[in-house]
């Protein structure tokens, strides 16, 4: 999994698998999901900070799991 955030454009990009995207689907004005032959390949979220998705905070209980 690869995660990146562009703070100037407020875009959160999450890539799950490194396969070609076959279809992009918009689920709202700011969420695009890229589908591969294996399922969801990537998610792009516009205005991520404005929507409350950034900064990402992890529960300390999960540190040992990740």
Beta strands, then each sheet from edge to edge (+ up, - down):
strand 1: 2-6
strand 2: 11-15
strand 3: 23-28
strand 4: 31-36
strand 5: 39-46
sheet 1: 1+ 2- 5+ 4- 3+
end
